[in-house]
Amino acid sequence: MSGGTTPRHALHTAGLLRGIYLPRTVDALAFAMSTYGIPLLVLATTGSAALTGLAFALEWIPRLAAFGWAGAIVDRRGASVVFFLASLGRAVVLAAGAVTLYLHPSGTVASATVMVLAASTGVLTEFSYIAAETAGAAAGRRAGGRAHRVQAVLLGIDQTATLTGPAVAGFLLLAGPPQMLAVITVFSLLAALLALRTPPSPVAPARAPKDHTSAGLLTGWRTIRSLPALGWLVTGLTLSNLATGFLQAAGPVIVVNHYGQSTTAVGLIWSAAAAATLLSVTICRFAIDRLGLWPVGATCAAVASLACLAAAQAPDYLSYLILVAILMAAEGGMTVVLRTLRSRLIPPDRFGSTLSATILILLLPFPVAGVLTALTPPDALGHVITACAALQALGLFLAFARLRTDPALRS
């Protein structure tokens, strides 16, 4: 055998590393840093709890509005093209924001700048995320029997970025808002350059109907309604996401104003939560093999409800961090149950549209949480967390009580 011959699997791995894994890693870091860093930036720049909550809402409302359009454009133009343009656009917007905040560190111009950053980065991040997901799915199909390994690596990349991104953003904010935005700009620009190596994904026919985005979401909604088990679980998790979203939106105000910590401490909470989620997902995979979906899901639901109720009464920062980490770990376990149930129940010919509709429904509480934070006085945030936790507990209890005898979760 010639010493210059490269094994086929080695070529495959090298292609995945350069074309899929590296672009996904850099984009995921920029995603996490901007998602968690922008609300921190708003609080540091304006000092307003109301504007911090409004910025969180502005991050998520455009994402929801762009969700269907992002998928449609990726289908028509290809993942690599949209990935490149979205990452490049985010780099340009963040660079402009960094320059503006350097010249106007406070005042009306600074406040307007950070609010525009929240809305624009939310949209561009949604496009790059959908493009990256599409490229990863295409790579999984090309991998054939190794598809599950590709998806496992991509899931690990996302969780690792969530683990490190918030803490890095909070640390960089100590040096100043322009410095934090400059670093995220570099990551976004690097993601755009690496996206040029992403293999092209299949595109829809040129004559595809232009209204297939709304039709696809309507098909997904009808499919969810026709599958009671999926509908009940999505309903419970949507109510649970309201509590989770409110903790994310109000987190900077609670940690900085109530507990007297720095912005770095806010990022550490979500990094700890990501680490706990990674551990929880691993444990739940083995637990589901032995116990089944319903016992694991019901246990995670109970833990999440109790942790959220306790977080509203946390006496200090450390206990608050631990309780939020436990809550997010339990949410991770329920997500494993949801993903497994989706793969079992959704017909293959409607999987894409149903998946889009499911994600859209699950994300709806996040802008609502931002509006709640903006309208709630800082001293009353604990009471709102308690109300959201009670609603979460009620929703999850009804969902899993309804699903207790459902064959889909008992098989």
C-alpha positions, 0 to 999 in steps of 0.5 A: 500500500502506498504511503501517500494514500489517505484512508477514505474515512480520514478524508471524510472526517477532515472534510467535516472538520473544515466544512462543518465543525469549524464554521459551526463552532465559531458561529455558535460562539458568536451566537451565544455571546450576542444572545446573552451579551446584548442584554448585559450590554443594554444594562451596562449602557443604560442602567435601565431594567425596563430597557434590558427587558425590552432589548431581550424582547427585541432579540426574540420578536424579530427571530420569530418573525424571520423564522419561516423566511430563514428556512425558505431562503436557505431552501432556495439559496443554499445553506453555505450562501446564507451562512456566509451572508448572515455572519458577514452582516452580523459582523458589519452591524456589530462593528458599526455598533462598537464604533458608535459606542466608542464615540458615544459611550452614554446618552440617547445615541448609546441607548438607541444603538444597543436597542438596534443591535438587539433587534438586528443581531437577533434576525441575523443570528436566526438566519445563520443558525437555520443555515448551520442546522441545514448544513449539519443535516446535509452532512449527516445524510452524506455520512450515512451510517455515521449520521448519529455521530455527526449530530452528536458532535454538533450538539456538543458544539452548541452546548459547549458554546452555550457553556463558554459564550455567556461567561466570555461576554460578561468578562469582556464587558468589564473591559468596555462595551466596544471591546465586547462587540469587537470580539463578537465581530471578529468571531462573526467575520471568522464564521463568514470566512469559514462558511466559504468552505461549507459544502453546498446543500440541496436547494428547492426548484426555481419554480417552487411556490413562494408561499410555501413557508406559511403553508409549511407552518400551517401543515406543521400546526395541523400535524401537532394538533393531530398528535395529542401526545406531541401537542400536550408535551409542546404545551407543557414545555411552552409554559415552562419556557415562559419561566425559563425565558423570564429568568433569562430576561430578568437575570442581568437585573436580578444578579447585578441589582439585587445580588450586587454582582458583576456582569461576569456573574450573569454569564457564569450562571448560564455557563453553569447551566449549560454544563449541568444540561450537558450532564443531564442529557447524558444521564437521561439518555441512559435513564430512558433506556432503562425506565422509559420516556414518561418516568424520566420526563415526569421526574425532570418536570417535577425537578424543574418546577421545584427549582424554579419556585425555589429560585424566586426565593433564593437568598444569595447569588450562589443558591440562585446559580445552583437553582437555575443550573438545576432548572436548566438541567431538568429542561434539558432532560425534557428536551431529550424526551421531546426530541425522541417523541418527535422522531417517533410520531411525526410522519417523515413527509411532514417532519420539516414543517412540523419541526419548524412549527414546534420550535416556533411555538416553543420560542414564543414565550421568550419575547413575552418574557422580555416584555414582562421584564420591561413592565415589572419594577425591579423589586417585584421581579421575584413575585413574577418569577413565582407566578411563572413557576406556578404556571410552569408547574401547572402546565407540566403537571397537566401535560404529564398527567395526560401522557401517563398512559399514552402508548407513545411515552410508554413504549 
